[in-house]
Amino acid sequence: MNRRDFLCTAGAAGALFAAGRFSRHTAADARSAAPGERAQIAITLDLEMSRNFPTWETTHWDYEKGNLDADTKAYSVEAARRVREKGGVIHFFCVGRVLEQENVDWLKRLAADGHKIGNHTYDHVYVLAKKPEEVQFRFTRAPWLMRGKAPADVIADNIRMTTEALKTRAGIDAAGFRTPGGFSTGLEGREDVQRILLDQGFTWCSSKYPPHANSKEGERPKQDVFDDIVKKQAA
């Protein structure tokens, strides 16, 4: 089960976590903030199409993560409206291919209403990939997309293109970066990935979540999995 499956099922909001050299910077900022300025919870939403949606074993979205359907866009807009109505904002993370769609006015409106839009890579790539076949489903099926480059270079390009797409198509400056998937140790020990982000001007990254019970691949999660996720988030 991935993070999106849980969010869709449990309706939870996750806190932002940083890793490595990012964490020291972020923690210092949080401590220096006045008590009234510190957010107690972060509401975030990844703008992508998820496997197993709308029915179990729907997998074609793995190859077109940013091809958002009308219902998904409407859900995001309505979620933003409800949260804004209560005085809050949502931090969205956008897959670059979203910007290829014919109309992105809804995304511009989210930003205009004060919601942050972060970089989530162009193709929802696995930023820890060391082999070409690990980068993303689309690149495995169409290996020529690698253009003979090393995975690290493809990942760097994927991140850079998203920043450019947000700015060029929607006039949005990327607000931070979130790794597709997320990891129990964040980017600790992966200074190479941290360096890619730092070189592109990012000062923080959402990548870390507490380790928790999980279901087997292809198996629907049971209630004890959801209960453990909530328990570990609260710890």
C-alpha positions, 0 to 999 in steps of 0.5 A: 500500500502506498501513501496515496492509497492510505490518504484516499481511504483514511482521509488523513493529513500528513506532516512534512518531514525533511532529511539529511542537511535539509532537516537541520535548516527546517528544524531551526526555522521551526524553533525560531518561529513565534508560537502563534506562527507554528502550524500544528498540522500540515494538510498536503495532497499529491496531484497525481493519478493513483494505482487501484483507482477507481477500481482495484488492480487499475494499473494503467495510471502508472504510465500516465501519473499526471493525466488527471481526470476530471473527478480528481481535479474537481476533488482537489479544487473542492478540498482546497475550497473547504480548507481555505473556508476554514482559514487553512491552506493545502500544500499540493505537490504537482507531477510535471505532466499535469502541465501538459493538459489542455487546461490548467486554469484550476491549478492557477486558481489554487495558487491564486487562492494561497495554496502552495504548489510543490515539485513532485517530479515530472513523471513520478520517478523513484529518486533513489533509483540506481538502475534504469529499470528502477526509475519509473514504469514508463521508462521501463516500458520505453527505455529509449526515454533514458536517452543513454543517461545515468538514472541520476541525470534523468532524475535531475532532469525530471525535477528540473522540467517540473520547476520549468513547467510550473513557471512557464505554463502556470506562472507558479514558483515551485514551493519545495519538493516531495519525493514520489513514494516517501521513505521511512528514513527519508533521504538520509544517507543519500547525499547524492539526491540531496545534492541534486535538490540543493543544486536546483535551489531547493531548501527543504524536502518532504520525503520521510514518514514513520515506518509502519505495518503494511499489506503484501503487494497486491493485497488489500490493506486491513484495518490493523494496517490503517490503525498502525499508520495512525498510531505511528504518526501520533508517536 
